[in-house]
Amino acid sequence: MAFPTAVNSQITDSVTQANVQVLGDAPAIAMGNLFQATSQALSNAAHNATTSQQQTNVTAQAATTMGVTLLYSLDTASTAVATKSILG
């Protein structure tokens, strides 16, 4: 029995037990929150890495397309210059 008060001792014991349970659960809840935040950060990092890789691939494809277009247009330009010098 707890110390004597005007309140029923069963009520004070119940409140005490509830407070002890809150204190006992606090470390587990804190670790759960830490794990949740860490997993969210890692997921964001993986998503950002994937997005960055995709954007790099798009840029590389665009650069390759422009390079191939330049190579194909060189022959046409040189032919035009040669034709102009022959005809004119």
Protein Blocks (a to p, Z undefined) as FASTA:
>chain_A
ZZddfbdfklmmmmmmmmmmmmmmmmmmmmmmmmmmmmmmmmmmmmmmmmmmmmmmmmmm
mmmmmmmmmmmmmmmmmmmmmmmmmmZZ
